[in-house]
């Protein structure tokens, strides 16, 4: 980042907000996908890790946290439609 000298003071340019990257490029997305895959394997009986009632609750929490994290990532960023 270049620093600008203005009237004897050192100031840095103010960054402008940019559009957030697509969801499938984020770590949160892949953690959620692997969590859902493990949960589905548990629910169909291919992998009995925890009781199914607990797994349904865990999947709800995982997906809810993903939705919250994406909402926070996009908070305050103006929408720019793509063509």
Secondary structure, DSSP 8 states (H G I E B T S, - for coil): --EEEETTEEEE----------GGGSHHHHHHHHHHHHHHHHHTTSS-SS-HHHHHHHHHHHHHHHHHHHHHHHTT-------
